[in-house]
Amino acid sequence: MQYRKAAYVWNLRLGTSNKHALFTETLNIYYSMLKSAGSIYGTTSFTFPLVLKACANLPSLKDGIMIHSQLFLTGHHSDVFVQTALLDMYSKCNDLASSRKVFDEMSLRSVVSWNSMISAYSRASCVGESFLLLKQMMGLGLEPSSGTFVGIVSSCSDPVFTLRQGFSIHACIIKCGLHSELALLNSVMSMYIQFGCIEDACSIFDSMDKRSIISWTTILGGYVNDGNVTQLFNIFNKMRRQNVSADIVVFVKLVSGCSSACNLSLAALVHCLVLKNGCDQKDPLNNLLLSMYSKCGNLVSARRIFDAVHEKNVCLWTSMISGYARLGDPDEAVKLFNKLLTTNITPNEITVATILSACANLGSMSLGGKVEDYILRNGLESDLRVQTSLIHMLCKCGSVAKAKQVFDRVLKKDLAVWTSMINGYALHGRGEEALGLFRKMKNDEGIKPDSVVYTSVLFACSHSGLVEDGLKYFKSMKRDYGIEPSVEHYSCLVDLLGRAGCFDLALKIVEKMPIEYQARGWAPLLSACRTHRKIELGELAAKRLVDLNPESTGNYVMVSNFYCSVGKSKEAALARRLINDRGLAKEPGWSQIEINGSFHVFIAGDRSHHQSVDIYTKLEELGVKLVEAGYIAETETVVQELEEEEKVEALKVHSERLAVAFGLVCTEEGSTLTIIKNLRTCADCHSALKIISKVMGRHLIVRDGLRFHHFEDGVCSCKDFW
């Protein structure tokens, strides 16, 4: 009697420990129990399921095997409850073979035993075996319970699970009369959402007599995945009308919906609801709210949330840094990263990849170099995301050679790593190297390309004049890999054909494009018409471009530049006037140069720099040398209505020339100058920079809005094909 009482107390302690998820403590209590009793004979059949549950949840296969051996000594090895707990332990410790062995050796199996084995196969992605076991179970006359089907349905996210099997399970559930089991219905609803069958999920939701908060959050999540924000809020309003209290998961779904829709008004509304319910300081909501505002383009509100959080984690820092980097404020992203380094929080791989992206956008090799040093000091150089971002940063900062060194050091290259290097070559106009790498990726490494890498391949062809290759890869993309051409693919192909003067084929491609893509096709065609002076086709492209997208300032600028280049000043002036008439704003052109870690930004005609006198003196010196070298100003590129001499003077003070002049003033002879420009370099500046590189003996690297130009000894790497 005393023995049973002692065992009861120990079992009670084991159960309490499990209830609070203190599974290591459960094992410690068990071993203390054995020590207290002096042997394993103080245990009962109720002890082992509790201890095996702890082993399963840790998971600890070593302890589980030892306890299994003790079962034979106590005689509890044939107890159905103990055996069921044992097979469950083995399956959760990833030993499916031992789990099945225990199952096969059971002389008597309960429904729970069958459920455990079916769930074990489902967790191990053995869906076929799960269905076979279910069939055997029903063949023996056993009635499946809701737990039987929950185990199978929960594996629906596995790639081997098909929608047809899902329909079959749902039919079986109805046949077994379990269609009113709430937990099971929630699982089936979730299954349909996984397969993108939101209407089937909604049908189940509408048929429910009773709904739990899980039912509501499941259907809300379904509409978030479907991108149907309107229906998401309809369901939420229905939930409120039925006086169902929203929990943090509901707000997570709503915030995620606002993020995907980029709807700032809805975002503000949801934020108010979060504040009203006192959930704003809870993880992960504060991070999601910050990301929501960031994706809606409101960095001010995002920063307010960031500053209001007292105990910031690395995810919050990363989200804020990412917001600045993604929305065109890389300088602030770098400042925030430096501030993070002064805290006791360690940046993770995602943080580092994000700040590398900011350095890439800035075009700052010095800042990028500091981040690279941090990577090496902290042992992050083997992380694939970091390596991919590092390659991207080095390419965007003008150093393809260093990027290739990093690429060569990557031992197990995934598609993202290959794409980053291929895109780097494409940006620098090294089309042959890009295509060579692409062929090696496919043929030697057997990596299947996706639509992103094909964009880089077509971009490489476009900026290197590789017409035959471009057409070949555009066709093979769909034929060999089933990739439907996107707007980026069409745009690259039209750009390639237009630059090469293949106007008939380029026009056919544009006209075959889906109507929603066509504006992106007419734009490169118009640019090519300007280069090749194809007036009639250019006028058609100009008209179609403005008709399809009348709210784009860039389109009117392109049209104005085209008409100006072919001598139609009235039409050019009309296009510029339309910008003002429609209340649009033209993005000002600027150029940036980094000297000794400081950034200097110039706009055309800028005299605000503290070394402006020296800069303009150098410009005068350059002007004389340019003329002596045979330079003739291409005044047809000037869109303003000015006299000829005024046009020549206006060209002299374009932003990239000011940046180059400043670089020449501040750096040693023979050193390389790197210029970042936000817009496409004009034809006149392109000609001038070629001559400057020769007469000044400098390597000039210019990253404009489209690509890189390497000017050396009077020649540009783009071979005047830009």
QUINOR-V217333 format. One record per residue. RES is the residue in three letters. PHI is phi in whole degrees, -180 to 180 (none if undefined). OMEGA is omega in degrees with one decimal (999 if undefined). NEAR is the number of other ideal C-beta (glycine too) atoms within 12 Angstrom. Layout:
RES,PHI,OMEGA,NEAR ; RES,PHI,OMEGA,NEAR
//
This chain:
MET,none,178.7,7 ; GLN,-63,179.5,10 ; TYR,-62,-179.2,17 ; ARG,-66,-179.9,15 ; LYS,-65,179.6,13 ; ALA,-63,179.5,21 ; ALA,-63,179.6,29 ; TYR,-61,-179.0,20 ; VAL,-66,178.2,23 ; TRP,-61,179.6,31 ; ASN,-62,178.0,28 ; LEU,-63,178.1,20 ; ARG,-66,178.0,26 ; LEU,-62,-179.4,35 ; GLY,-65,179.4,24 ; THR,-65,179.1,17 ; SER,-62,177.1,27 ; ASN,-63,-178.2,30 ; LYS,-59,-179.8,17 ; HIS,-96,177.1,15 ; ALA,60,177.6,14 ; LEU,-96,-168.3,20 ; PHE,-73,174.7,29 ; THR,-65,177.5,21 ; GLU,-63,178.1,24 ; THR,-59,179.4,37 ; LEU,-66,177.7,31 ; ASN,-63,178.0,20 ; ILE,-64,-179.7,29 ; TYR,-61,-179.3,40 ; TYR,-68,174.1,23 ; SER,-66,178.2,19 ; MET,-63,178.9,33 ; LEU,-64,-179.4,25 ; LYS,-66,-179.2,14 ; SER,-67,-177.8,19 ; ALA,-77,-179.7,22 ; GLY,85,178.5,11 ; SER,-166,179.3,14 ; ILE,-83,-174.9,27 ; TYR,-78,175.8,18 ; GLY,-83,-179.6,26 ; THR,-87,175.5,37 ; THR,-128,178.8,30 ; SER,-66,177.6,24 ; PHE,-84,-177.7,24 ; THR,-69,-169.5,41 ; PHE,-67,175.4,43 ; PRO,-58,179.3,35 ; LEU,-68,-178.0,37 ; VAL,-71,178.9,49 ; LEU,-66,175.4,49 ; LYS,-62,177.6,38 ; ALA,-63,177.8,38 ; CYS,-60,-179.1,35 ; ALA,-65,-175.2,36 ; ASN,-80,-177.2,28 ; LEU,-66,-16.3,25 ; PRO,-85,179.5,25 ; SER,-136,-179.5,27 ; LEU,-67,-178.8,24 ; LYS,-59,178.5,16 ; ASP,-66,-179.5,28 ; GLY,-62,179.5,38 ; ILE,-65,179.8,21 ; MET,-63,179.7,23 ; ILE,-66,176.9,39 ; HIS,-59,-179.9,33 ; SER,-66,-179.8,17 ; GLN,-71,-179.2,29 ; LEU,-61,-177.7,31 ; PHE,-68,179.6,18 ; LEU,-73,-177.2,17 ; THR,-91,-179.2,26 ; GLY,84,-179.3,16 ; HIS,-91,-175.2,29 ; HIS,-67,-179.5,24 ; SER,-101,178.5,20 ; ASP,-73,-173.6,28 ; VAL,-62,179.6,27 ; PHE,-69,178.8,29 ; VAL,-67,179.9,36 ; GLN,-62,178.7,35 ; THR,-64,177.5,36 ; ALA,-64,-179.0,40 ; LEU,-67,-179.5,46 ; LEU,-67,177.3,42 ; ASP,-67,178.8,40 ; MET,-62,-178.9,42 ; TYR,-62,-177.9,35 ; SER,-66,-179.4,40 ; LYS,-77,173.2,30 ; CYS,-97,175.7,32 ; ASN,63,175.0,19 ; ASP,-118,-174.2,28 ; LEU,-66,-179.3,29 ; ALA,-62,178.8,18 ; SER,-67,178.3,25 ; SER,-61,-179.9,40 ; ARG,-68,179.4,25 ; LYS,-62,177.5,19 ; VAL,-61,-179.1,36 ; PHE,-61,-178.3,36 ; ASP,-66,-177.9,17 ; GLU,-85,-179.4,21 ; MET,-74,178.5,27 ; SER,-77,178.9,14 ; LEU,-135,-178.9,18 ; ARG,-121,174.6,26 ; SER,-90,175.6,26 ; VAL,-59,179.7,27 ; VAL,-65,178.0,29 ; SER,-63,177.8,38 ; TRP,-61,179.8,39 ; ASN,-60,-179.0,34 ; SER,-64,-178.8,44 ; MET,-72,177.2,43 ; ILE,-63,178.0,46 ; SER,-64,179.1,38 ; ALA,-61,177.6,40 ; TYR,-65,-179.8,36 ; SER,-64,178.9,38 ; ARG,-64,-178.3,31 ; ALA,-89,178.9,27 ; SER,64,176.6,21 ; CYS,-100,-173.4,27 ; VAL,-64,-179.6,32 ; GLY,-60,179.1,21 ; GLU,-67,177.6,28 ; SER,-61,-180.0,41 ; PHE,-66,179.5,31 ; LEU,-64,179.9,18 ; LEU,-67,177.3,34 ; LEU,-62,178.9,36 ; LYS,-63,178.7,21 ; GLN,-64,-179.4,21 ; MET,-61,-179.3,32 ; MET,-70,178.2,22 ; GLY,-66,177.9,12 ; LEU,-84,177.6,15 ; GLY,86,178.1,10 ; LEU,-82,179.3,23 ; GLU,-86,177.2,21 ; PRO,-63,175.7,36 ; SER,-102,178.5,28 ; SER,-61,178.7,30 ; GLY,-63,178.0,30 ; THR,-59,-174.6,39 ; PHE,-79,177.4,46 ; VAL,-59,179.4,32 ; GLY,-60,-178.6,39 ; ILE,-76,-176.5,45 ; VAL,-62,-178.7,45 ; SER,-65,179.9,33 ; SER,-91,-175.0,34 ; CYS,-65,179.3,37 ; SER,-75,179.0,19 ; ASP,-71,-177.6,24 ; PRO,-57,-177.0,11 ; VAL,-80,179.6,18 ; PHE,-83,-176.4,28 ; THR,-105,178.0,19 ; LEU,-63,178.8,18 ; ARG,-61,177.0,15 ; GLN,-66,177.2,26 ; GLY,-62,177.0,36 ; PHE,-61,-179.1,21 ; SER,-62,179.1,25 ; ILE,-65,-179.9,40 ; HIS,-61,178.7,32 ; ALA,-64,179.9,16 ; CYS,-66,178.2,28 ; ILE,-61,179.4,33 ; ILE,-65,-179.2,20 ; LYS,-63,-179.3,15 ; CYS,-83,177.6,24 ; GLY,73,-177.9,15 ; LEU,-103,-173.9,27 ; HIS,-72,177.2,24 ; SER,-108,178.0,18 ; GLU,-75,-170.8,27 ; LEU,-61,-178.0,25 ; ALA,-61,179.8,27 ; LEU,-69,177.8,36 ; LEU,-61,177.0,36 ; ASN,-61,179.4,33 ; SER,-67,179.3,38 ; VAL,-65,177.8,43 ; MET,-60,178.1,42 ; SER,-63,178.3,34 ; MET,-61,179.7,38 ; TYR,-62,178.3,33 ; ILE,-65,177.7,36 ; GLN,-59,179.9,29 ; PHE,-87,179.5,29 ; GLY,78,-179.3,19 ; CYS,-94,-174.1,25 ; ILE,-66,179.7,29 ; GLU,-67,177.1,20 ; ASP,-65,177.6,25 ; ALA,-64,-179.8,38 ; CYS,-65,178.6,27 ; SER,-62,177.0,19 ; ILE,-65,-179.4,36 ; PHE,-59,-178.7,36 ; ASP,-67,-177.2,17 ; SER,-84,-176.0,19 ; MET,-70,174.1,27 ; ASP,-74,177.2,14 ; LYS,-127,179.6,18 ; ARG,-129,173.4,26 ; SER,-94,177.0,25 ; ILE,-62,177.2,22 ; ILE,-66,177.7,26 ; SER,-60,-178.8,37 ; TRP,-66,-177.9,33 ; THR,-68,178.4,33 ; THR,-65,-178.5,36 ; ILE,-71,174.8,41 ; LEU,-61,177.7,44 ; GLY,-63,177.7,33 ; GLY,-62,179.7,37 ; TYR,-72,173.4,34 ; VAL,-65,178.7,34 ; ASN,-62,-178.4,26 ; ASP,-79,-178.9,29 ; GLY,75,-177.8,20 ; ASN,-97,-175.7,25 ; VAL,-69,178.9,30 ; THR,-59,180.0,17 ; GLN,-69,175.9,25 ; LEU,-57,-178.2,37 ; PHE,-78,173.2,27 ; ASN,-64,178.7,18 ; ILE,-66,179.4,37 ; PHE,-62,178.2,33 ; ASN,-65,176.1,19 ; LYS,-63,178.3,22 ; MET,-62,179.8,29 ; ARG,-68,179.3,19 ; ARG,-64,178.8,10 ; GLN,-90,175.3,17 ; ASN,59,175.0,8 ; VAL,-88,-178.2,22 ; SER,-72,179.2,16 ; ALA,-79,175.0,30 ; ASP,-105,-175.6,23 ; ILE,-63,179.5,26 ; VAL,-65,177.3,26 ; VAL,-59,-179.5,35 ; PHE,-67,175.1,37 ; VAL,-60,179.0,30 ; LYS,-64,-178.6,38 ; LEU,-65,179.2,44 ; VAL,-64,178.3,45 ; SER,-62,178.0,34 ; GLY,-64,178.0,38 ; CYS,-63,179.8,38 ; SER,-64,-178.5,35 ; SER,-68,-179.4,26 ; ALA,-86,-176.7,27 ; CYS,52,-178.0,21 ; ASN,-102,-174.3,26 ; LEU,-67,179.8,23 ; SER,-63,177.3,16 ; LEU,-64,179.7,28 ; ALA,-60,179.4,35 ; ALA,-64,179.1,20 ; LEU,-63,-180.0,24 ; VAL,-64,178.7,38 ; HIS,-60,177.3,34 ; CYS,-61,179.2,19 ; LEU,-65,178.5,28 ; VAL,-63,178.9,31 ; LEU,-63,-178.9,21 ; LYS,-62,-178.7,14 ; ASN,-92,176.0,21 ; GLY,68,-177.1,14 ; CYS,-104,-170.0,28 ; ASP,-68,-178.3,28 ; GLN,-100,-177.4,21 ; LYS,-96,170.5,22 ; ASP,-77,1.5,21 ; PRO,-96,-171.4,24 ; LEU,-64,-178.6,35 ; ASN,-62,177.3,37 ; ASN,-67,179.5,33 ; LEU,-67,177.1,37 ; LEU,-63,177.4,46 ; LEU,-60,179.4,43 ; SER,-64,179.1,36 ; MET,-60,179.6,41 ; TYR,-64,178.9,35 ; SER,-62,-179.8,40 ; LYS,-69,176.0,30 ; CYS,-86,175.6,32 ; GLY,84,-177.5,20 ; ASN,-109,-178.0,27 ; LEU,-74,178.8,31 ; VAL,-63,178.8,20 ; SER,-67,178.0,26 ; ALA,-61,-178.8,39 ; ARG,-68,177.1,27 ; ARG,-60,178.0,20 ; ILE,-63,180.0,33 ; PHE,-59,-177.7,34 ; ASP,-68,-177.1,18 ; ALA,-79,-179.1,20 ; VAL,-80,-175.6,26 ; HIS,-74,-178.9,11 ; GLU,-111,-176.7,15 ; LYS,-83,174.9,27 ; ASN,-100,-175.3,25 ; VAL,-64,178.8,26 ; CYS,-65,-179.8,27 ; LEU,-66,176.9,36 ; TRP,-59,-178.1,38 ; THR,-64,-179.6,37 ; SER,-63,-179.7,39 ; MET,-69,177.1,44 ; ILE,-62,179.4,47 ; SER,-62,179.1,37 ; GLY,-60,178.6,39 ; TYR,-64,-178.3,34 ; ALA,-65,-175.2,35 ; ARG,-75,-175.4,26 ; LEU,-99,169.9,28 ; GLY,82,175.4,19 ; ASP,-128,-176.5,25 ; PRO,-64,179.2,35 ; ASP,-60,179.0,27 ; GLU,-68,177.3,28 ; ALA,-61,179.7,39 ; VAL,-65,178.1,32 ; LYS,-60,-178.7,22 ; LEU,-68,177.6,35 ; PHE,-63,178.1,38 ; ASN,-63,177.1,22 ; LYS,-67,178.2,21 ; LEU,-60,-178.1,32 ; LEU,-66,178.6,25 ; THR,-87,-179.5,12 ; THR,-94,177.6,18 ; ASN,-91,178.8,12 ; ILE,-94,-178.6,19 ; THR,-94,176.2,19 ; PRO,-60,177.0,34 ; ASN,-99,-176.2,23 ; GLU,-61,-179.0,27 ; ILE,-69,177.3,25 ; THR,-60,-178.2,39 ; VAL,-65,177.8,42 ; ALA,-61,-180.0,34 ; THR,-67,-178.8,39 ; ILE,-70,174.4,47 ; LEU,-64,176.3,49 ; SER,-63,178.1,39 ; ALA,-64,177.6,41 ; CYS,-62,178.3,41 ; ALA,-64,179.6,39 ; ASN,-66,177.1,33 ; LEU,-70,-174.7,37 ; GLY,73,-175.1,37 ; SER,-100,178.2,37 ; MET,-71,-178.9,30 ; SER,-67,177.6,23 ; LEU,-67,177.8,33 ; GLY,-61,178.1,41 ; GLY,-65,177.9,22 ; LYS,-65,177.8,23 ; VAL,-66,178.1,41 ; GLU,-63,176.5,33 ; ASP,-62,178.1,17 ; TYR,-62,179.2,28 ; ILE,-59,-178.0,31 ; LEU,-69,-179.1,18 ; ARG,-67,-174.1,15 ; ASN,-107,173.0,20 ; GLY,67,-178.9,13 ; LEU,-101,-172.0,28 ; GLU,-70,-179.3,25 ; SER,-96,179.4,18 ; ASP,-77,-174.8,27 ; LEU,-62,179.8,27 ; ARG,-63,179.1,28 ; VAL,-67,179.7,37 ; GLN,-62,179.0,36 ; THR,-63,-179.7,36 ; SER,-67,179.0,39 ; LEU,-66,176.5,47 ; ILE,-61,179.8,44 ; HIS,-62,-178.9,36 ; MET,-63,-178.3,43 ; LEU,-62,177.7,36 ; CYS,-65,-178.6,43 ; LYS,-70,176.8,38 ; CYS,-94,172.1,41 ; GLY,98,-176.4,36 ; SER,-111,179.1,34 ; VAL,-68,-178.4,35 ; ALA,-62,178.1,21 ; LYS,-66,178.3,24 ; ALA,-61,179.9,41 ; LYS,-66,176.8,27 ; GLN,-63,176.9,19 ; VAL,-63,179.8,34 ; PHE,-57,-178.0,34 ; ASP,-67,-179.7,16 ; ARG,-80,-179.4,21 ; VAL,-72,-174.6,27 ; LEU,-76,-179.2,13 ; LYS,-115,-175.0,15 ; LYS,-81,173.4,27 ; ASP,-96,-176.1,22 ; LEU,-60,-177.9,27 ; ALA,-64,179.4,31 ; VAL,-64,178.5,35 ; TRP,-61,-178.2,38 ; THR,-62,-179.2,34 ; SER,-61,-179.6,43 ; MET,-73,177.6,44 ; ILE,-61,179.0,49 ; ASN,-64,176.9,43 ; GLY,-62,176.6,41 ; TYR,-61,-179.4,38 ; ALA,-62,180.0,41 ; LEU,-58,-176.9,43 ; HIS,-95,176.1,39 ; GLY,72,-179.5,36 ; ARG,-100,-173.3,34 ; GLY,-63,-178.2,39 ; GLU,-63,177.7,22 ; GLU,-65,179.7,31 ; ALA,-63,-178.9,42 ; LEU,-69,177.3,31 ; GLY,-62,178.8,24 ; LEU,-68,179.1,38 ; PHE,-64,179.2,39 ; ARG,-65,178.7,23 ; LYS,-64,179.3,20 ; MET,-59,-177.7,31 ; LYS,-74,-169.1,26 ; ASN,-81,-176.0,14 ; ASP,-86,-176.1,13 ; GLU,-96,177.5,19 ; GLY,68,179.7,12 ; ILE,-88,-178.5,24 ; LYS,-79,-179.3,19 ; PRO,-73,174.9,33 ; ASP,-119,-176.1,25 ; SER,-66,-177.9,27 ; VAL,-67,-178.7,23 ; VAL,-68,176.1,38 ; TYR,-67,174.7,43 ; THR,-62,179.0,34 ; SER,-65,179.2,40 ; VAL,-64,179.8,48 ; LEU,-68,176.4,48 ; PHE,-64,178.0,41 ; ALA,-62,178.1,39 ; CYS,-63,-177.8,39 ; SER,-61,-175.0,45 ; HIS,-93,175.1,39 ; SER,-128,177.0,36 ; GLY,70,-177.8,26 ; LEU,-91,-171.7,35 ; VAL,-66,-177.3,26 ; GLU,-61,178.7,19 ; ASP,-64,-179.5,28 ; GLY,-60,179.0,41 ; LEU,-65,-179.9,27 ; LYS,-63,-177.5,22 ; TYR,-72,177.0,40 ; PHE,-63,179.5,40 ; LYS,-72,-175.7,20 ; SER,-69,-178.4,23 ; MET,-55,-179.5,33 ; LYS,-85,-176.0,17 ; ARG,-65,-173.8,13 ; ASP,-93,-173.2,15 ; TYR,-128,176.6,21 ; GLY,67,-179.2,14 ; ILE,-90,177.8,25 ; GLU,-73,-179.8,18 ; PRO,-61,177.4,31 ; SER,-98,179.3,25 ; VAL,-60,179.6,26 ; GLU,-66,179.7,30 ; HIS,-66,178.2,39 ; TYR,-60,-177.8,40 ; SER,-61,178.4,33 ; CYS,-63,-178.5,43 ; LEU,-67,178.3,45 ; VAL,-63,178.5,44 ; ASP,-61,178.7,42 ; LEU,-59,-177.4,41 ; LEU,-67,180.0,37 ; GLY,-65,179.1,39 ; ARG,-60,-178.4,38 ; ALA,-82,178.3,29 ; GLY,82,179.1,21 ; CYS,-89,-169.4,26 ; PHE,-72,-180.0,29 ; ASP,-62,-179.6,16 ; LEU,-70,178.8,24 ; ALA,-61,179.9,40 ; LEU,-65,178.6,29 ; LYS,-63,179.6,18 ; ILE,-63,-179.4,35 ; VAL,-62,-177.4,38 ; GLU,-70,176.9,21 ; LYS,-85,-178.8,18 ; MET,-66,172.1,30 ; PRO,-55,-172.8,19 ; ILE,-57,-178.8,18 ; GLU,-71,179.2,13 ; TYR,-96,-164.2,26 ; GLN,-62,179.5,27 ; ALA,-58,179.5,33 ; ARG,-74,175.9,34 ; GLY,-91,180.0,41 ; TRP,-67,-177.5,43 ; ALA,-61,178.2,42 ; PRO,-66,177.9,42 ; LEU,-67,177.2,46 ; LEU,-63,178.5,46 ; SER,-61,178.7,39 ; ALA,-68,178.1,36 ; CYS,-63,177.1,38 ; ARG,-65,-179.5,38 ; THR,-65,-175.8,29 ; HIS,-95,178.3,25 ; ARG,56,175.8,20 ; LYS,-92,-169.0,27 ; ILE,-67,-174.7,21 ; GLU,-63,178.9,15 ; LEU,-66,178.9,28 ; GLY,-62,179.2,35 ; GLU,-67,175.9,25 ; LEU,-64,-180.0,23 ; ALA,-62,179.8,39 ; ALA,-61,-178.9,40 ; LYS,-64,-177.9,22 ; ARG,-65,-178.9,29 ; LEU,-63,-178.9,35 ; VAL,-71,179.2,34 ; ASP,-65,-175.8,18 ; LEU,-77,-177.8,25 ; ASN,-142,-175.1,25 ; PRO,-75,-177.6,22 ; GLU,-100,-178.9,18 ; SER,-96,177.4,25 ; THR,-61,-178.4,25 ; GLY,-58,179.8,29 ; ASN,-66,179.0,33 ; TYR,-66,177.5,36 ; VAL,-64,178.3,35 ; MET,-62,180.0,37 ; VAL,-64,179.1,43 ; SER,-60,179.5,37 ; ASN,-63,179.0,36 ; PHE,-63,-178.2,41 ; TYR,-63,178.5,33 ; CYS,-63,-176.8,34 ; SER,-68,179.9,34 ; VAL,-103,173.6,28 ; GLY,82,179.9,15 ; LYS,-102,-172.8,24 ; SER,-67,-179.7,23 ; LYS,-64,179.0,15 ; GLU,-65,177.8,27 ; ALA,-64,179.7,31 ; ALA,-65,179.0,20 ; LEU,-63,179.3,21 ; ALA,-63,178.7,36 ; ARG,-67,-179.5,27 ; ARG,-66,179.7,18 ; LEU,-63,177.8,25 ; ILE,-61,179.2,28 ; ASN,-71,-178.0,16 ; ASP,-61,-178.8,12 ; ARG,-90,178.3,19 ; GLY,70,-179.8,11 ; LEU,-94,-180.0,22 ; ALA,-123,178.9,14 ; LYS,-84,177.8,23 ; GLU,-68,-180.0,19 ; PRO,-71,177.5,18 ; GLY,-80,176.8,31 ; TRP,-146,175.7,26 ; SER,-133,-175.1,42 ; GLN,-129,173.9,35 ; ILE,-134,179.1,44 ; GLU,-105,178.2,34 ; ILE,-125,178.6,25 ; ASN,52,176.0,14 ; GLY,83,178.8,16 ; SER,-109,-179.3,18 ; PHE,-96,179.1,26 ; HIS,-125,-175.6,33 ; VAL,-112,-178.6,28 ; PHE,-127,168.2,36 ; ILE,-117,-177.0,25 ; ALA,-59,178.6,27 ; GLY,73,-175.4,25 ; ASP,-66,174.6,29 ; ARG,-127,-175.7,17 ; SER,-85,-177.1,13 ; HIS,-69,-177.4,28 ; HIS,-67,175.5,14 ; GLN,-109,-175.8,24 ; SER,-58,-179.4,21 ; VAL,-61,179.5,15 ; ASP,-64,-179.0,20 ; ILE,-63,-177.3,33 ; TYR,-72,173.2,25 ; THR,-65,178.1,17 ; LYS,-65,177.8,30 ; LEU,-62,177.9,34 ; GLU,-62,178.1,19 ; GLU,-62,178.6,22 ; LEU,-64,-179.6,35 ; GLY,-58,178.8,26 ; VAL,-65,-178.9,16 ; LYS,-66,178.6,23 ; LEU,-64,-179.8,33 ; VAL,-63,178.7,18 ; GLU,-61,-179.0,13 ; ALA,-87,176.1,20 ; GLY,99,179.5,15 ; TYR,-68,173.7,28 ; ILE,-126,-177.3,16 ; ALA,-61,178.5,29 ; GLU,-93,-172.4,22 ; THR,-69,178.9,26 ; GLU,-68,178.1,26 ; THR,-82,-179.9,30 ; VAL,-82,-175.1,32 ; VAL,-89,-179.6,35 ; GLN,-70,177.9,21 ; GLU,-83,-177.2,17 ; LEU,-130,171.8,16 ; GLU,-71,-175.3,12 ; GLU,-58,-179.9,15 ; GLU,-65,178.7,13 ; GLU,-67,177.5,17 ; LYS,-65,178.8,25 ; VAL,-61,179.8,25 ; GLU,-67,179.2,23 ; ALA,-64,179.4,27 ; LEU,-66,-177.6,37 ; LYS,-62,-173.3,36 ; VAL,-110,171.9,35 ; HIS,-62,-170.4,42 ; SER,-58,-178.2,37 ; GLU,-67,178.5,47 ; ARG,-72,176.2,48 ; LEU,-64,179.8,40 ; ALA,-64,178.7,48 ; VAL,-64,179.8,47 ; ALA,-60,178.8,44 ; PHE,-64,178.2,37 ; GLY,-63,178.6,41 ; LEU,-66,179.4,36 ; VAL,-69,-168.1,29 ; CYS,-99,-175.4,24 ; THR,-121,-179.8,25 ; GLU,-72,178.3,14 ; GLU,-60,177.2,14 ; GLY,88,-179.3,13 ; SER,-78,-178.2,19 ; THR,-82,175.4,28 ; LEU,-112,178.0,41 ; THR,-116,-177.5,37 ; ILE,-116,174.1,46 ; ILE,-109,-179.9,39 ; LYS,-124,-175.1,40 ; ASN,-82,-179.0,27 ; LEU,-115,178.6,28 ; ARG,-67,177.2,31 ; THR,-66,-179.3,38 ; CYS,-75,-176.1,38 ; ALA,-61,-178.5,29 ; ASP,-67,178.6,29 ; CYS,-65,178.1,43 ; HIS,-61,178.3,37 ; SER,-66,-178.3,30 ; ALA,-65,-178.0,42 ; LEU,-66,176.1,47 ; LYS,-61,-178.6,35 ; ILE,-69,179.3,35 ; ILE,-59,-179.8,40 ; SER,-60,-178.3,36 ; LYS,-81,-174.4,26 ; VAL,-71,-179.8,27 ; MET,-100,178.5,33 ; GLY,63,-177.5,21 ; ARG,-121,169.6,32 ; HIS,-93,-179.5,30 ; LEU,-105,176.5,45 ; ILE,-106,-179.9,40 ; VAL,-123,173.1,50 ; ARG,-101,178.8,44 ; ASP,-96,-175.9,35 ; GLY,-68,-177.3,24 ; LEU,-116,-169.2,30 ; ARG,-164,174.6,38 ; PHE,-99,171.3,37 ; HIS,-124,174.9,40 ; HIS,-109,-179.5,33 ; PHE,-96,178.1,40 ; GLU,-145,174.8,24 ; ASP,52,174.7,18 ; GLY,83,-178.1,24 ; VAL,-126,175.3,20 ; CYS,-107,-179.2,35 ; SER,-61,-178.5,34 ; CYS,-78,-179.2,33 ; LYS,55,-179.6,21 ; ASP,61,-180.0,21 ; PHE,-115,-177.1,27 ; TRP,-143,999,37
//
